[in-house]
Amino acid sequence: MSAISAADRFEIHELLARYWKAVDEGDLRGFAATFTEDGGLTNYTGTTTGRAALAQWLDDYGPSRAGNRHMSTNTTVTEVDGDTATVWSYMVVLAAFEPRTQTPHVAAYGRFNDTVVRVEGGWLFRERVMDEISLNAIDYPG
């Protein structure tokens, strides 16, 4: 294991922020671009691998995310080995389907264990694994 620079740590935090921004905005290309070409996501829907499949996953998941705002918290880089790092974080999802008229509430929370790799231009997810989730029973509109 080796130390990680503050700049690399910041870039990894920014990677998580770009990931959730793309999810909330339905940005299929932006979402897929946070992964390596062969990167994978494992969550309560199963495992999805490869950028094209990841973009399709987000497109399929889209209707259930309308009005949601995802956030990463307590993000910690736990191991670094050269250009590979292990990242641990909580996820919190706030939902408010009618902004300005509905009180936001916690729709879900969970935990991720990620493997990220340094590539030319920054850090990307090689593997994103949701290993814990709790979903509120929400009657999504539409």
Salt bridges, closest charged atoms under 4 A:
ASP8 OD2 - ARG118 NH1 2.37
ASP24 OD1 - HIS70 ND1 2.56
GLU25 OE1 - LYS21 NZ 3.08
GLU37 OE2 - ARG51 NH1 2.69
ASP83 OD1 - ARG118 NE 2.73
ASP114 OD1 - ARG128 NE 3.00
ASP131 OD1 - ARG111 NE 2.88
GLU132 OE1 - ARG111 NH1 3.56
